[in-house]
Amino acid sequence: MNAPAEIRALLDELIPRCVQEGARAVVLTGSWARGEPHPYSDVDLILLGEGPEYRPIALHDRLVSMSWRTEAEVEAAFLHPWEVGTFVPGWRTARILHDPEGIARRIVARAQNWSWDALGDAPDRWAAEELAGLAEEGLKLTGALERQQPQAALIQRNLLALRLPGILAVRRRMLYGTEDRLPEQIAKAIGPEWEAPQDLALGAVPVDWKESCYAALRLYALAAQELLPYSEPEQEKVIRLALRSVQNPSSSARSAKTAR
């Protein structure tokens, strides 16, 4: 592995400790495995075996994120639409550090051969269900805007702006690797009609707080256009109810402005 001496020394110290705690395999993922860390990158380790789901530790002035997974849990994740966007690329670029039984090698091989076909229409059904679940946030955001409550509105704006890209990534069968890159990748996939309001909703473009909130509602409306055909009847009712908060007279002018 091509990594600085400090990281190699950290792993040399940590791997025996993990094995002693019961790890059957130790795998490096994330930016260090991909070869693109920045100065503040943590060291992401997957430990195959029984242990705490997630445990961060500080070692040699470096954050180490340790995630324990059983082999069965890892295998099941290949069938979860909400996980594969980061999970599959993560295993494809993983660096195996300890694997005497060949468990990690089998998982890496499965990741290399994995395709969305294995999930059938589950991604569409999951995405539609998630969008219906966000209807409440859209209604809360509209209510906060009408009551002139910036803090409440910005909380709901953030929830929409952060969750909608992941929902559409599943619908579009995108593997994006790291959530840091997801907004950029989804904007590229959909185009300017998504990119412009997303920049406003995420704060990438400095605007009035109301403008950024109306932009988040615009994102919900765009996502609904794509996902309504895959919605169950009750989900469709819920989504259309939320859409009225984007299309009512008090917000229509703002929504049109953020879409330009």
KESEVEX-82310 format. One record per residue: chain; z, x, y of N, C-alpha, C, O, CB in turn. Coordinates in pm, whole numbers, plus 50000, padded with zeros to 5 digits. Each point is the difference from the previous one (the first is absolute). Glycine has a CB too. Layout:
# KESEVEX-82310
ch|nzz|nxx|nyy|cazz|caxx|cayy|czz|cxx|cyy|ozz|oxx|oyy|cbzz|cbxx|cbyy
A|Z|X|Y|Z|X|Y|Z|X|Y|Z|X|Y|Z|X|Y
...
END
This chain:
# KESEVEX-82310
ch|nzz|nxx|nyy|cazz|caxx|cayy|czz|cxx|cyy|ozz|oxx|oyy|cbzz|cbxx|cbyy
A|50000|50084|49881|50000|49916|50119|50000|50088|50124|50081|50092|50012|50040|49725|49864
A|49788|50153|50216|49989|50078|50123|50095|49942|50103|49965|49906|50072|49794|50152|49878
A|50361|49997|50058|50103|49953|50093|50077|50119|50052|50004|50103|49934|50015|49677|49947
A|50042|50208|50237|50079|50112|50054|50111|50041|49905|50044|49922|49915|49904|49999|50316
A|50096|50203|49785|50104|50052|49911|50127|49916|50007|50068|49984|49899|49836|50246|50130
A|50128|49716|50090|50123|49921|50013|49993|49874|49914|50101|49959|49943|49929|50130|50290
A|49853|49850|49758|49986|49877|49919|50003|50035|49852|50061|49929|49921|49804|49962|50262
A|50071|50217|49780|50003|50041|49859|50143|50034|49958|50042|49967|49889|49722|50121|50128
A|50310|49979|50070|50138|50034|49969|50086|49875|49989|50087|49990|49913|49885|50230|50205
A|50004|49683|49970|50073|49874|49994|49974|49930|49867|50094|49951|49937|49892|50028|50314
A|49889|50015|49708|49967|49933|49873|50056|50076|49881|50047|49940|49904|49745|49969|50201
A|50203|50222|49900|50056|50080|49890|50149|49973|49983|50052|50002|49889|49775|50175|50153
A|50240|49798|50069|50143|49969|49993|50025|49857|49954|50095|49972|49928|49946|50194|50254
A|49872|49745|49861|50025|49857|49979|49958|49952|49861|50066|49914|49942|49904|50054|50301
A|49921|50085|49703|49949|49950|49872|50104|50009|49888|50019|49902|49928|49753|50166|50144
A|50296|50046|49909|50102|50004|49894|50111|49899|50020|50053|49945|49903|49896|50294|50069
A|50087|49734|50153|50103|49900|50027|49952|49862|49958|50077|49922|49943|50008|50216|50248
A|49789|49831|49837|49945|49870|49963|49995|49985|49847|50034|49894|49946|49830|50104|50267
A|50094|50106|49721|49993|49996|49854|50140|49981|49941|50018|49922|49906|49778|50226|50097
A|50302|49921|50053|50137|49986|49953|50052|49858|50020|50082|49952|49921|49957|50289|50131
A|49913|49692|50053|50041|49862|50026|49925|49899|49913|50031|49881|50004|50022|50186|50228
A|49850|49980|49691|49932|49910|49907|49853|49977|50025|49939|49917|49933|50273|49978|50045
A|49728|50177|50115|49858|49984|50027|49917|50057|49885|50015|50116|49963|50029|49895|50284
A|49869|49906|49697|49911|50045|49893|49874|50067|50057|49933|50077|49931|50154|49738|49922
A|49882|50154|50272|49888|50064|50069|50031|49998|50149|50068|49910|50050|49765|50019|49770
A|50117|50171|50250|50018|50010|50145|49862|50018|50062|49924|50088|49961|50310|50014|50016
A|49735|49812|50120|49865|49998|50058|50011|50002|50152|50079|49926|50059|49831|49947|49741
A|50010|50213|50262|49993|50006|50145|49887|49912|50049|49887|50010|49951|50207|50225|50049
A|49936|49677|50097|49896|49915|50059|50006|50013|50152|50071|50086|50053|49941|49752|49752
A|49913|50078|50264|50005|50000|50146|49921|50113|50064|49910|50058|49939|50311|49838|50042
A|49814|50134|50143|49921|50094|50080|50001|50142|49944|49900|50071|50012|50150|49789|50186
A|50062|50182|49741|50002|50135|49943|49908|50009|49879|49937|50103|49978|50299|49927|50104
A|49755|49863|49841|49909|50001|49885|49855|49996|50045|49913|50062|49939|50261|49823|49924
A|49800|50041|50246|49863|49991|50051|49958|50125|50076|49881|50021|50025|50147|49733|49990
A|50068|50331|50021|49968|50120|50076|49979|49976|50147|49924|50072|50065|49977|50016|49732
A|50167|49809|50258|49983|49968|50142|50134|49964|50065|50009|49899|50069|49758|50022|49883
A|50336|50159|50026|50130|49970|50062|50001|50037|50148|49920|50083|50045|50192|49953|49733
A|49979|49902|50294|50028|50042|50137|50142|50058|50002|50070|49993|49899|49772|49828|50202
A|50201|50236|50010|50130|50069|50001|50118|49914|49959|50102|50053|49955|49806|50088|50221
A|50081|49727|49837|50113|49913|49969|49980|49922|49870|50075|49907|49971|49969|50075|50274
A|49856|50055|49679|49973|49929|49874|50115|50016|49902|50054|50109|49983|49700|49925|50052
A|50283|49854|49902|50099|50010|49893|49931|50043|49871|49877|50000|49991|50266|49822|50119
A|49938|50214|49793|49950|50038|49867|50020|49880|49909|50113|49962|49969|49940|50287|50066
A|49837|49690|49921|50007|49879|49918|49996|50037|49852|49905|50061|49953|49984|49806|50229
A|50216|50094|49746|50006|50027|49857|50014|49869|49924|50080|49914|50036|50024|50311|50006
A|49818|49761|49852|50018|49891|49905|50063|50060|49875|49949|50096|49943|49852|49772|50149
A|50310|50074|49867|50073|50046|49882|49986|49892|49893|50046|49887|50018|50119|50250|50122
A|49772|49897|49750|49981|49904|49893|50122|49999|49910|50031|50098|49932|49721|49936|50077
A|50317|49853|49992|50122|49987|49923|50090|49896|50062|49960|49931|50093|50023|50307|49836
A|50138|49750|50019|50097|49905|50053|50080|50065|50113|50057|50107|49984|49958|49779|49790
A|49986|50047|50340|50075|50052|50114|49991|49906|50117|49939|49893|49989|50019|50338|49933
A|50101|49805|50192|49995|49914|50119|49856|49985|50049|49923|50096|50001|50309|49977|50063
A|49733|49805|49975|49861|49973|50040|49955|50094|50110|49888|50052|49997|50141|49710|49939
A|50057|50260|50162|49964|50090|50110|50126|50071|50049|50104|49938|50020|49702|49914|50048
A|50181|50278|49949|50113|50077|50050|49948|50114|50087|49938|50093|49949|50200|49848|49848
A|49888|50054|50333|49962|50112|50087|50110|50105|50002|50119|49966|50003|49741|49879|50138
A|50101|50280|49859|50098|50107|50015|49946|50101|50101|49879|50006|50025|50204|49963|49736
A|50006|50108|50297|49961|50108|50091|50026|50132|49930|50111|50026|49954|49942|49834|50252
A|49843|50222|49785|50012|50127|49931|49924|50106|50080|49880|49985|50025|50143|49900|49749
A|50047|50220|50264|49938|50109|50077|49928|49947|50125|49887|50038|50029|50085|50093|49758
A|50096|49779|50285|49946|49943|50124|49870|49924|49978|49916|49993|50090|50192|50193|50033
A|49877|49758|49760|49881|49921|49970|50043|49869|49932|50087|50001|49913|49772|50210|50063
A|50081|49678|50065|50027|49872|49934|49923|49993|49870|49880|50024|49996|50160|49865|50227
A|50031|50077|49671|49938|49982|49869|50020|49854|49959|50114|49954|49990|49926|50291|49945
A|49850|49684|50042|50006|49860|49959|49979|49993|49850|49893|50031|49949|50021|49891|50276
A|50191|50037|49704|49997|50000|49854|49996|49856|49950|50091|49921|50027|50037|50297|49966
A|49767|49748|49934|49983|49865|49947|49998|50006|49848|49915|50066|49941|49957|49863|50266
A|50221|50000|49731|50006|49995|49854|49922|49880|49950|50012|49890|50056|50213|50224|49945
A|49695|49905|49896|49924|49893|49938|49997|50022|49849|49984|50113|49953|49876|49857|50256
A|50155|49923|49717|49979|50011|49856|49850|49997|49973|49921|49956|50085|50302|49933|49864
A|49739|50157|49935|49857|49998|49966|49948|49857|50002|49887|49976|50043|50142|50231|49815
A|50051|49697|50095|49958|49860|49999|49979|49948|50142|49905|49925|50024|50220|50042|49762
A|49961|50071|50307|49985|49956|50139|49873|50055|50062|49931|49931|50075|50317|50056|49945
A|49721|50137|49950|49878|50060|50054|49877|49931|49943|49906|49970|50073|50211|50251|49953
A|49883|49753|49844|49887|49933|49938|49980|49860|50059|49887|49957|50022|50152|50174|49768
A|50071|49798|50235|49991|49866|50056|49942|50001|50140|49932|49906|50040|50263|50027|49821
A|49832|50172|50215|49954|50007|50139|49848|50001|50010|49945|49960|50103|50263|50162|49954
A|49723|49922|49839|49854|49998|50001|49945|49858|50007|49883|49980|50031|50118|50232|49838
A|50083|49689|50104|49957|49860|49999|50053|49921|50119|49982|49879|50007|50009|50133|49746
A|50075|50056|50341|50056|49934|50117|49907|50018|50120|49988|50112|50051|50246|49925|49861
A|49700|49859|50136|49907|50014|50113|50064|50063|50122|49935|50074|50074|49944|49729|49841
A|50250|50168|50109|50067|50048|50120|50039|50148|49992|50041|50058|50100|50044|49711|49935
A|49903|50291|49848|50040|50140|49984|49883|50097|49987|50010|50115|50042|50193|49802|49851
A|49687|50036|50050|49895|50095|49959|49935|50072|50117|49945|50108|49981|50015|49748|49823
A|50044|50086|50317|49935|50065|50114|50051|50139|50027|49923|50089|50037|50045|49689|50059
A|50163|50243|49886|50058|50133|50015|50030|50064|49865|49995|50123|49986|50103|49805|50233
A|49934|49989|49682|50044|50050|49870|49890|50077|49927|50022|50111|49953|50136|49695|50034
A|49723|50135|50004|49892|50065|49925|49956|50130|50067|49991|50103|49932|49933|49672|49988
A|50047|50226|50212|49965|50129|50063|50112|50102|49989|49975|50120|49986|49880|49757|50172
A|50271|50075|49849|50112|50093|49988|50001|50073|49867|50026|50121|49995|50102|49734|50156
A|49845|50073|49742|49996|50064|49868|49873|50082|49980|50001|50098|49925|50137|49715|49985
A|49754|50149|50155|49877|50077|49987|50013|50139|50063|49937|50095|49955|49934|49691|50045
A|50211|50224|50103|50017|50129|50068|50133|50066|49965|50037|50102|50059|49821|49814|50128
A|50214|50027|49716|50132|50052|49965|49991|50141|49943|49899|50040|49942|50178|49726|50013
A|50032|50309|50063|50014|50133|49943|50116|49997|49899|50115|49978|50037|49794|50133|50176
A|50059|49911|49663|50101|49994|49895|50080|50130|49999|49943|50109|49989|49911|49736|49873
A|50276|50143|50151|50088|50117|50006|50075|50024|49870|50033|50114|49967|49991|49845|50276
A|50002|49935|49684|50073|50011|49873|49958|49882|49913|50015|49885|50041|50185|50236|50068
A|49748|49907|49772|49948|49890|49918|49988|50043|49853|49890|50002|49946|49984|49910|50254
A|50236|50122|49736|49993|50052|49863|49947|49899|49898|49945|50040|49898|50243|50106|50161
A|49828|49725|49969|49955|49898|49906|49860|49947|50032|49946|49920|49923|50292|50018|50044
A|49704|50104|50142|49867|49954|50038|49996|49861|50060|49892|49941|50013|50024|50200|49809
A|50200|49805|50217|50004|49865|50058|49922|49995|50131|49915|49913|50019|50309|50048|49874
A|49804|50132|50196|49935|50000|50131|49850|50021|49986|49922|49941|50075|50288|50145|50028
A|49750|49998|49803|49856|50023|49981|49929|49872|49959|49887|49976|50043|50161|50262|49893
A|50016|49681|49982|49939|49874|49958|49988|49904|50118|49901|49927|50012|50192|50104|49758
A|50007|49969|50317|49995|49911|50116|49893|50044|50098|49927|49917|50053|50316|50036|49919
A|49746|50178|50051|49895|50050|50088|49862|49964|49945|49912|49960|50076|50238|50229|49996
A|49832|49823|49798|49872|49965|49939|49969|49852|50019|49886|49963|50028|50146|50220|49804
A|50070|49732|50153|49976|49857|50021|49964|49972|50144|49913|49918|50027|50246|50028|49789
A|49907|50123|50278|49968|49980|50142|49856|50041|50029|49931|49933|50077|50311|50106|49982
A|49714|50069|49881|49864|50046|50023|49898|49899|49951|49892|49986|50059|50187|50250|49922
A|49953|49693|49912|49905|49905|49940|50020|49856|50046|49926|49911|49960|50066|50239|49845
A|50108|49828|50280|50035|49864|50041|49893|49942|50091|49936|50073|50076|50307|49983|49903
A|49737|49810|50014|49912|49930|50093|50059|49863|50030|50084|49950|49925|49713|50174|49987
A|50159|49816|50198|50048|49868|50040|49964|49893|49897|50063|49895|49996|49915|50175|50242
A|49921|49957|49679|49960|49901|49900|50117|49962|49909|50003|49890|49946|49765|50202|50060
A|50327|49999|49979|50113|49972|49911|50086|49885|50051|50077|49942|49924|49923|50299|50009
A|49988|49726|50196|50085|49896|50059|49933|49865|50012|50065|49902|50037|50049|50277|50086
A|49756|49813|49848|49932|49873|50011|50008|49943|50141|49975|50070|50098|50075|49888|49662
A|49987|49911|50250|50011|49938|50131|50142|50002|50054|50029|49936|50101|49779|49920|49839
A|50281|50215|49994|50140|50007|50045|50012|50051|50144|50086|49950|50072|49982|50089|49692
A|49852|50059|50281|50011|50045|50140|49974|49888|50100|50070|49990|50101|49860|50236|49825
A|49970|49690|50048|49970|49891|50092|50115|49900|50004|50040|49954|50107|49715|50075|49848
A|50298|49937|49929|50109|49902|49994|50126|50054|50067|50069|49927|50072|49836|49983|49715
A|50123|50218|50191|50117|50060|50063|49985|50004|50151|50094|49967|50072|49945|50170|49723
A|49843|49903|50254|49977|50011|50144|50014|49864|50068|50060|49991|50107|49787|50205|49854
A|50098|49700|49978|50011|49866|50057|50145|49953|50005|50045|49940|50098|49725|50007|49817
A|50303|50082|49979|50142|49962|49996|50079|50073|50108|50086|49940|50065|49894|50017|49689
A|49992|50172|50265|50070|50076|50102|49969|49950|50140|50089|49994|50086|49906|50203|49762
A|49878|49767|50176|49965|49950|50132|50071|49868|50029|50046|49978|50112|49731|50137|49872
A|50231|49799|49916|50075|49875|50017|50147|50031|50030|50063|49932|50080|49779|49948|49764
A|50211|50223|50091|50138|50038|50026|50024|50050|50141|50112|49994|50049|49906|50061|49713
A|49877|49996|50303|50013|50049|50138|49982|49889|50104|50013|50025|50120|49903|50195|49802
A|50054|49659|50032|49981|49890|50095|50124|49980|50087|49988|49974|50120|49855|49916|49718
A|50273|50122|50102|50124|49982|50075|50010|50101|50114|50046|49966|50109|50064|49947|49684
A|49847|50211|50182|50007|50101|50106|49906|49965|50115|50033|50021|50117|50025|50153|49711
A|49824|49772|50138|49908|49959|50106|50056|49888|50085|49986|50001|50122|49827|50068|49733
A|50251|49835|50080|50060|49889|50074|50119|50049|50085|50017|49956|50114|49910|49885|49704
A|50153|50248|50126|50112|50056|50077|49949|50078|50120|50059|49994|50108|50079|50019|49683
A|49754|50060|50192|49944|50078|50110|49952|49907|50111|50027|50025|50118|49905|50157|49721
A|49998|49712|50125|49953|49905|50101|50118|49937|50074|49997|49986|50122|49799|49968|49740
A|50307|50009|50063|50117|49941|50064|50068|50096|50096|50042|49960|50108|49988|49899|49691
A|49982|50268|50161|50063|50099|50087|49918|50024|50126|50056|50021|50107|50046|50087|49692
A|49766|49889|50187|49914|50016|50117|50019|49883|50097|50012|50021|50121|49822|50105|49740
A|50169|49754|50087|50015|49883|50087|50137|49997|50067|50014|49948|50110|49826|49927|49743
A|50262|50180|50080|50135|50002|50058|50027|50125|50083|50110|50019|50052|49967|49845|49754
A|49821|50222|50205|50013|50123|50078|50113|50089|49946|50086|50044|50076|49825|49834|50125
A|50087|50147|49667|50101|50083|49934|49933|50127|49947|49956|50003|49885|50182|49791|50053
A|49855|50310|50143|49925|50121|49961|50050|50066|49872|49920|50036|49914|50036|49997|50325
A|50175|49982|49747|50050|50071|49883|49968|49925|49871|49953|50059|49903|50230|50035|50238
A|49842|49776|49859|49968|49920|49881|49851|50004|49971|49959|50011|49884|50237|49840|50164
A|49722|50140|50056|49855|50001|49981|49953|50134|49944|49915|50003|49911|50062|49834|50277
A|50076|50272|49863|49955|50132|49957|50039|50028|49855|49928|50070|49929|50090|50010|50306
A|50094|49866|49722|50038|50016|49859|49896|49934|49911|49954|50059|49902|50290|49947|50161
A|49718|49870|49971|49900|49929|49919|49863|50066|50012|49925|50007|49903|50204|49780|50128
A|49839|50261|50088|49873|50073|50017|49993|50119|49905|49898|50022|49934|50093|49907|50306
A|50118|50147|49755|50002|50118|49914|49984|49963|49853|49930|50068|49926|50215|50047|50241
A|49920|49777|49791|49989|49958|49860|49855|49966|49966|49951|50040|49895|50284|49873|50112
A|49699|50015|50080|49860|49965|49974|49910|50123|50002|49918|50020|49910|50123|49756|50192
A|49975|50307|50001|49912|50116|50016|50015|50100|49886|49904|50067|49962|50109|49902|50284
A|50107|50041|49698|50025|50098|49894|49962|49947|49861|49960|50077|49913|50223|50017|50227
A|49830|49776|49839|49977|49945|49866|49857|49953|49976|49952|50006|49887|50284|49927|50113
A|49697|50020|50102|49865|49947|49981|49901|50103|49947|49918|49965|49915|50131|49876|50267
A|49953|50285|49865|49904|50097|49944|50015|50018|49849|49900|50010|49930|50103|50106|50290
A|50119|49887|49731|50021|50015|49856|49948|49883|49921|49947|50017|49890|50250|50119|50159
A|49817|49744|50006|49949|49880|49933|49848|50004|49991|49944|49972|49894|50253|49896|50190
A|49738|50167|50025|49854|50006|49998|49948|50117|49916|49892|49992|49943|50106|49902|50282
A|50079|50214|49768|49960|50112|49916|49994|49958|49853|49910|50040|49927|50193|50121|50238
A|49992|49757|49794|49999|49949|49863|49880|49908|49980|49927|50012|49901|50324|50006|50086
A|49728|49890|50105|49886|49909|49990|49868|50077|49991|49911|49959|49926|50217|49868|50203
A|49860|50283|49944|49876|50076|50002|49996|50112|49896|49908|50081|49999|50074|49865|50241
A|50119|50059|49674|50005|50100|49893|49993|50142|50055|49916|50080|49959|49977|49755|49886
A|50195|50195|50248|50002|50131|50062|50116|50083|49945|50112|49952|49988|49784|49952|50219
A|50075|50220|49761|50102|50098|49965|50013|50093|50121|49906|50072|50033|50045|49915|49714
A|50165|50011|50317|50014|50072|50126|50097|50117|49994|50008|50077|50096|49938|49712|50016
A|50127|50226|49781|50081|50119|49980|50131|49999|50075|50107|49996|49939|49684|50124|50025
A|50203|49884|50167|50121|50003|50082|49994|49890|50104|49895|49977|50060|50129|50271|49903
A|50088|49686|50060|50004|49889|50096|49972|50047|50142|49960|49920|50085|50203|49964|49767
A|49858|50244|50174|49973|50051|50135|49853|49981|50038|49969|49981|50118|50215|50186|49852
A|49729|49839|49933|49857|49992|50027|49943|49859|49986|49884|49976|50034|50099|50258|49888
A|50097|49675|50028|49948|49867|49969|49943|49928|50121|49889|49947|49990|50276|50041|49829
A|49904|50005|50296|49940|49929|50114|49863|50055|50038|49908|49923|50029|50321|50030|50053
A|49757|50177|49919|49871|50060|50034|49893|49963|49898|49887|49969|50037|50232|50220|50075
A|49917|49813|49760|49903|49971|49896|49960|49852|49999|49883|49968|49979|50212|50220|49887
A|50001|49723|50156|49966|49858|50000|49916|49966|50121|49911|49915|49992|50299|50032|49883
A|49817|50118|50239|49919|49978|50120|49856|50046|49976|49906|49934|50043|50298|50094|50101
A|49781|50084|49789|49866|50050|49970|49927|49907|49905|49879|49979|50014|50203|50255|50020
A|49991|49709|49870|49938|49911|49902|49957|49868|50062|49895|49947|49964|50243|50158|49858
A|49942|49840|50271|49969|49869|50057|49915|50011|50125|49905|49924|50019|50309|49990|49888
A|49819|50183|50179|49919|50019|50120|50076|49974|50128|50121|49976|49998|49683|49963|49868
A|50125|50065|50248|50063|49988|50132|50079|49871|50020|50099|49998|50072|49718|50142|50015
A|50139|49750|49848|50071|49874|50021|50145|50007|49951|50086|49927|50049|49696|49953|49930
A|50244|50209|49924|50137|50024|49954|50063|50117|50074|50118|49993|50037|49820|49916|49738
A|49988|50195|50248|50054|50122|50058|50060|49976|50138|50108|50052|50031|49725|50077|49840
A|50097|49793|50214|50047|49980|50137|50136|49930|50005|50092|50052|50063|49670|49937|50011
A|50255|49894|49861|50133|49938|50005|50105|50079|49922|50118|49995|50035|49769|49786|49988
A|50073|50291|49873|50097|50081|49928|50056|50111|50089|50121|50026|49998|49760|49924|49787
A|50035|50114|50292|50047|50104|50092|50101|49943|50100|50099|50064|50034|49682|50056|49942
A|50193|49759|50069|50093|49937|50094|50131|49963|49932|50108|50024|50054|49697|49888|50077
A|50185|50030|49749|50120|49954|49930|50088|50115|49955|50122|49985|49992|49750|49816|49933
A|50068|50313|50045|50078|50117|49957|50048|50086|50116|50073|50097|49980|49795|49901|49809
A|50092|49967|50332|50043|50078|50115|49919|50124|50026|50041|50086|50079|50181|49827|49879
A|49663|50100|49976|49916|50117|50022|49934|49996|50138|49961|50103|50054|49998|49911|49699
A|50029|49866|50302|49946|49982|50135|50110|49936|50085|50050|49893|49964|49709|50082|49949
A|50279|50088|50198|50108|49945|50082|49958|49873|50073|49911|50002|50084|50178|50229|49945
A|49976|49658|49936|49974|49872|50065|50133|49925|50014|50102|50042|49946|49662|49948|49958
A|50232|49901|50169|50115|49911|50012|50044|49954|49861|49917|49983|49911|50006|49942|50319
A|50208|50053|49752|50051|49964|49869|49939|49871|49949|49981|49984|49880|50230|50133|50175
A|49758|49791|50036|49939|49875|49957|49860|50024|49943|49962|49941|49899|50171|49936|50274
A|49792|50210|49892|49866|50031|49951|50005|50055|49858|49919|49962|49916|50007|50084|50319
A|50170|50043|49739|50010|50058|49867|50040|49894|49896|49958|50007|49885|50103|50215|50218
A|50018|49681|49939|50041|49894|49907|49885|49906|49970|49980|49960|49885|50254|50056|50202
A|49689|49947|50016|49883|49915|49974|49898|50073|49912|49928|49937|49923|50108|49948|50298
A|49959|50246|49791|49911|50078|49914|50042|49989|49854|49916|49991|49911|50040|50167|50279
A|50175|49843|49784|50048|49985|49863|49963|49864|49944|49966|49988|49882|50223|50167|50168
A|49818|49740|50033|49958|49868|49955|49850|49998|49970|49956|49932|49907|50227|49965|50229
A|49742|50177|49942|49856|50011|49974|49975|50065|49864|49909|49959|49928|50046|50056|50320
A|50123|50085|49718|49987|50064|49869|50027|49901|49888|49931|49999|49898|50137|50220|50203
A|50034|49697|49918|50029|49900|49897|49880|49906|49983|49963|49965|49888|50285|50048|50165
A|49693|49946|50058|49885|49910|49993|49882|50066|49928|49931|49936|49921|50145|49954|50291
A|49901|50236|49815|49891|50071|49933|50026|50012|49850|49909|49983|49919|50046|50144|50292
A|50170|49904|49753|50035|50009|49859|49983|49864|49932|49955|49993|49885|50206|50192|50166
A|49874|49708|50019|49987|49866|49943|49854|49966|49972|49969|49938|49898|50238|49992|50224
A|49703|50110|49967|49858|49974|49977|49954|50058|49867|49918|49941|49930|50045|50058|50318
A|50091|50116|49719|49959|50068|49877|50069|49945|49877|49942|50000|49891|50016|50203|50243
A|50165|49750|49881|50081|49965|49883|50009|49852|49970|50041|49963|49890|50086|50238|50158
A|49836|49713|50044|50006|49856|49973|49921|49960|49875|50047|49913|49926|49981|50050|50318
A|49855|50096|49731|49926|49960|49879|50073|50030|49869|49965|49944|49895|49829|50094|50235
A|50306|50048|49874|50072|50038|49878|50138|49935|49993|50079|50031|49910|49797|50186|50090
A|50153|49695|50093|50132|49940|50008|50010|49876|49912|49904|49925|49986|50120|50164|50247
A|50094|49892|49708|50030|49875|49932|50015|49889|50105|50026|50030|50117|50087|50094|49691
A|49873|49750|50152|50006|49891|50098|50124|50003|50090|49988|49982|50121|49883|49884|49718
A|50246|50155|50103|50120|50004|50083|50003|50122|50090|50046|49992|50114|50075|49884|49707
A|49830|50236|50129|49993|50120|50084|49906|49977|50118|50028|50042|50112|50018|50103|49687
A|49842|49787|50174|49904|49973|50107|50063|49914|50110|49977|50025|50118|49836|49991|49716
A|50265|49885|50128|50068|49917|50099|50093|50083|50087|50005|49984|50122|49980|49820|49721
A|50088|50286|50093|50095|50083|50073|49927|50093|50096|50039|50015|50116|50121|49974|49691
A|49733|50075|50145|49925|50093|50084|49938|49927|50118|50003|50051|50112|49949|50092|49687
A|49991|49739|50178|49937|49925|50109|50104|49953|50102|49972|49993|50119|49847|49933|49724
A|50300|50044|50109|50108|49965|50093|50030|50118|50093|50017|49982|50120|50079|49859|49709
A|49911|50278|50113|50025|50120|50082|49885|50026|50095|50021|50047|50112|50117|50049|49704
A|49740|49876|50141|49884|50026|50085|50004|49918|50128|49946|50043|50102|49922|50010|49694
A|50195|49831|50201|50007|49919|50122|50079|50071|50109|49983|49970|50118|50001|49822|49743
A|50104|50301|50099|50074|50076|50101|49912|50102|50069|50031|50044|50111|50176|49925|49756
A|49682|50068|50069|49905|50092|50064|49900|49922|50083|49953|50048|50103|50073|50115|49708
A|49942|49718|50145|49891|49925|50060|50044|49896|50103|49916|49929|50055|49962|50107|49736
A|50253|49954|50235|50042|49900|50096|49964|50044|50143|49974|50118|50023|50215|49813|49823
A|49809|49975|50248|49952|50034|50135|50077|50112|50068|49942|50075|50078|49988|49693|49940
A|50200|50247|49954|50079|50100|50072|49966|50141|49960|50028|50095|50074|50151|49741|49945
A|49759|50181|49861|49971|50136|49955|49852|50027|49982|49962|50115|49977|50256|49885|49913
A|49696|49898|50121|49859|50022|49971|49937|50101|50094|49919|50082|49958|50068|49687|49955
A|50049|50225|50215|49942|50094|50095|50042|50142|49968|49919|50093|50008|50079|49730|50166
A|50128|50194|49791|50050|50135|49966|49932|50050|49874|49960|50116|49993|50262|49833|50115
A|49764|49964|49792|49939|50043|49875|49857|50045|50021|49956|50099|49943|50191|49744|49933
A|49781|50082|50207|49862|50039|50027|49994|50134|50072|49911|50081|49974|50025|49679|50037
A|50159|50262|50080|50000|50125|50077|50026|50118|49910|49934|50103|50014|50144|49774|50186
A|50020|50112|49706|50033|50113|49914|49891|50028|49899|49992|50110|49947|50247|49837|50084
A|49677|49955|49942|49892|50021|49903|49884|50076|50061|49916|50053|49927|50150|49738|49959
A|49928|50217|50248|49888|50070|50064|50017|50151|49992|49915|50074|50048|50054|49733|50105
END
